[in-house]
């Protein structure tokens, strides 16, 4: 089981030993961080673009991006990154996107290791909120102040990063195994023994667990012992999957009847492809988690980084995100219809979840101990 907070502590302690090391994009031609045009050590590499808007901004960024080498390096855990890359390069064919994709923990590890070794290999990072918060604590990110920021939802804006999209944790079910009208109607229903062996929990969803535990206490006014009892009943019914994509595939294949913390877009994509899965009417609440984009404080290609951020957070990028059945971070996106039905209770993870992540990840590991694997 993963312990994200432990990973961060171990990495921070180890960074000093990595000085002089390099990996990934930092080894390509172009020199070490700080050698990009206008990016002298200690200077703000983005300051020269702060007053630019509209076509003037885009033209300047594009020209400077070409002079930097015509590429942008992105570290991401986004499974839909290729769709964004292809659409961006149709718009800017002279700018090559180098995307390294891995799970969010690996992205965090790579960023912190390279930053500690002073060999930053990426310009932009795109991953989950917990990992971005960890990077923010290590002061390796830079605020984005471009024009697209004005159209972001208020809950999408953080200090030195911003949501690019939101993942919605929902209860999903296989409609061939759960007849119409028999899907769970509340979260507590998942603890019913009738779901024994028919329910799945995802291995790394400690943050969802923390959010739902907090919801049961803060919004439903249950005492902590009652919340623990509900989760113990759910765990007793559960099989464990690793990864939300795998979880969605196994749900579609009928390996279990219910996924208690699947992403809405995973279910919607599968249903669009003909799989017998659904998540509406939603079991309340829907837990919403921001997945964000951040600029590196010492990028190799600052103009290209801003060009990417402007595009992804602007109308064109947000349309691609919406087309992938994700929830975009912009206030308004042409053609987007929110997949969460009106009137659904939405719960966003409180800051206390991240402040006490070590305790929550340990508690979730203990909850899943002994549960069989699915598939």
N, C-alpha and C positions, 0 to 999 in steps of 0.2 A: 504494500500500500504506500502511496506517496505521502510525504510530509513536506508541503511547500515551504513552510516557515523554517524547517530544519535545513532544507536545500539552500535557502537564502543565507542563513547564518554560516553554514559551511563554506559557501562560495565567497562570502565577504572576507572571512578569515583567510581563505586560500589565495586571494587575489594578489597579495604582495609577492607571493612566490612565483607568480606567472609573468612578472615584468620581463620584457624582452621577448616573450613568446608571441606568435601570430598564428592566425588561421583564417580560412575562408577568404572572403573578398579582400581582406587586407593584404593578401599576398599577390594580388594582381598588380599589373603596372599602374602607376599613378602616384606612388609614394605614400608615406604614412599620413595619418590624420593631421589636418592643419595645413596641408600643402595645396588644397583647392584654392582657386582664385578668390581673393578677398577673405581667406579663412586663416588668418595668422593665429598662433597659439594665444589663448586668453581673450580673443576678440569674439564678438557675437557674429557668427557666420551668416546670419539671416538679416542683420540690421539694415543692410543696404536696400532691402526690398519692402520695408515696412510701410512706406508711404505710397506704394504703387497699387493701382486697381485696374480692373477692366483689361482691355487689350494691351495697354501699355505694360502692365504687370506681366501678362502672359508672354508678350514678345520679348521682354527683357529676360525673364526666366528661361525661356526657350533658347535664346542666344547664349546665355551664360551656361546653361546646361550642356550645350554643344561644346563650348570651350572647355568645360570640365572633363570632357571625354565622352559625352553622349551616352551616359548610363546612370542608373539609379539602383542601389542595392537595398533590398528589403528582406528583413527577417520576419516571418509570419507563421501563425498557427491556423490561418484561415483556410479551410478546405476548398473555398471557392476562389482562391487567389488567381487561378489561371484565367478565369473569366474576366477579372479586372485587368490583368496584365494584357490580355489580347485586345480588349477594348481601348485601353490607354494607348497601346502602340498603334492602333488604327488612327487615333487622334494625333499622336506624336511619333511618327514612324522613324524619326532620327534619334529617338531616345530608347536605348535598350534597357529592359527591366530584368535585373538579376534577382530572382526570388528564391530564397532558402526557406523551405517549409518544413516544420517539425511540430511536435506537440508543444504546448505552452511552456512546460517546464524546461524543455530543451532550448527553446528560444531565450528564456530568462537566463539559463546557464551560459549560453554562448555570449549574450550581450554583456553579462557581468564579467566573465572571464576575459573577453577582449578589451573591455574598458579598463579592467584592472591591469592588464598588460600594456595599456596605452597603444593598442593597435585596433582601434574601432574599425570593424569591417562592414558596417551597414550605415545607411543614411536614414532609414525609416524602420520602425518596428510596429507590427500589427498583431495584437494578441489579446488575451483576456485581462480583465481589470485587475485581478490580484497581482499578476506578473508586472503589469504596468505600474502599480503602486509600489512594488518592490524596486523597480528601476528608478522610480521617482525619488525614493528614499536615498538611493545611491547617487543622485544628482547627475545622471547620465542623459537626461532628456532636456529638451528645450521647448518652451511654449510656442504654439502655433498661433499667429495673430492675423492670418490671411482673411480675405473677404468672405470666404465660405463659412467662417465661424459664426457670422451673424445669423445664419439660417439654421443653426443647430438647436435641437431641443435643449431646454434648460438642464435636464438631467443627463445630458450628454457631455457637459463641459466640466473639466477638472483642471487642476492647476497647470500642469505641463503636459497634459495629454487630453484627448477628447474621444468620445465614442465615435466609431465609424458606423456601427450597427449594434443591434441588441439581440441577444439570444434569449428566447423565452422558454423556460423550463415548464413543461406541461406533463400531465398524465395522458399517455397514449395507450390505445388498445387495438388488438387484432379483431376486426369485426366478424371474422369467421369463427372466432373462439368466444367472443362476448356478444351475444345476440342483442339486437336493438332493445333499448330500455333496460338492459341489465348492466351497463357500465357503472362504475362507482360514481356516486353523486357527491362525495366529500372525501377529503384526504384521509380522514379517520377510517373510512370504509376499507382502505387498503390493508388494515390490520385484521380484517375479518378472516377467520380460519378457512373460509371457503376459497380463498385465493392461495392456499398453501401450494407451493411449487409452481404457481402460475404467474408470478410477479418477478420483475427484474429491477435491481438497483445497479447503478453504474459505479465502478470502483473508485473513481476520483472525485465524486461529487460531494466532497466535504463542505463546499461553500453552499450548495443547494440545501444540504442537510442543516447547516447552521441557520440559513435563512428561514427554512420551514420550521425549525425548532423555535426560533425567535418569533415567528408569526403565530404559532400556537399559543405562546405565552402573552405576547404583546397585543395581538389583535383579537384572539379568541378568549383571552383571559383564563387560560388553563394554567394550573400550577405545573412547575417543572416535572414533578413526578408523573403527572398525567401525560405530558408531552413525551417523556421517556417511555412510558408504557405503550403509547401509540407506535413509536418507532421500533420498539422491541417486537411488537406484533407484526409490523411490516417486514422487519428483518427475518423473522421466523418464517414468513411466507416466501422469501425472496431467493432468487438465483442472482449471481453477480456477473455483470458484463464489463469489459474493458474497452472504453471508447464509445462515444455517442453514435458514430457512424455504424459500428458493429452492432450496437444495441438496436438501432433502427432496422438493420438488415435481419437480425434474429427475430425481431417483433414481426416483421413482414412475413418471415418464413414460418411463423407459428411455433417458434421454440418456447415461447411463453405468451400469456394472454395480455399482460399489462406491463408497460414500462412506466415506472413511477416518476422518472425525471428525464424524459426524452426532450429534445429540442423540437419546437413546433415546426421549424422548417424541414427537419428530417422527416417528420411524419407527412407533411404536406407534399414534399417532393416524391416520397414513396407512393402516396395516394394518387398523385398525378400520373405516375407510371403504372397504375393499375393494381397496386398492392392493397390488400384488405385491411387498411389501418385508418384510424381516426383519432381526434382528440377533442372534438367539439360535440356536444356542449362541454365547455371546459370544467374540469374539477378545479374549484377555487382554493387558493389564489393561483394565478400565473406568476411565477417568479421571473423577474426581468433582470438580466445581467448585461452591463455594457461591455462590448468588445471594442477596443480602441486602437487609434493610430497616434503615434508620437514621432516627433522629429528627434534625431540624436543631437546631443549638445555639440559634438565635434564630428560632423559628417564629412565624408570624403567628397560628396557632391551636393552642396547646400542648395543650389538653384534647382537641380533636378529633384531634390527632396521636396521643396516647396511646390514645384510643378505637379508632382504626384499628389501631394496633400490637397492642393487646390482642386485638382480633378476628382479625386476620390470623395472628398467632402462636398463637392459641388453637385449640380444636377446630373451630369453625365454618370459619375461614379455611383451616386445614390440610386439612379435608375437601374444600374446593373445589380446592385445589392438587392433592390426590391424584386427584380426579375428572378433572383435566386431564392425567392420566398423568404428572405430575411426581413428584419424590421430595420429600416434605415434610421440613421441618427438625425437626419434633417427634419425640420418642422414640417416642411411640405415637399413632396416629391411627385412630379407629374405622373398620373396613372397609378399611384400606389394606393391600395386599399388595405388598411390594417387587418391582419389576420385574427387579431384578438377581438372577439365580439363586443359590441358596446355593452356597458354595464358590468363587465368582468372585473373582479377585484384583482388589482395588480400589486404585487409586493416587491419592492426593490431591496436588495441586500443592505442592511444597515452597516454603518462604518464599524460598529463593534465586532462584526464578523471578521473583518480584516485585522483589527487590532488584537484579536485573540485567536488568530488562525491556527496556532500550534495546538491549542486546547481542542479546537473543533476538529482538526484533522485527526488527532489521536482518538477522539471520541467516535468519529465515524469509522475509523479502522477497527476499533473495538466492537462497534455495532455489527460490522460485516464478518468478524472473525468466525470461522466455521461454516459460513454460508457456502453452498455449492456453486460451482461455476456454470454459467449457461452455455449451451452450444456443445 
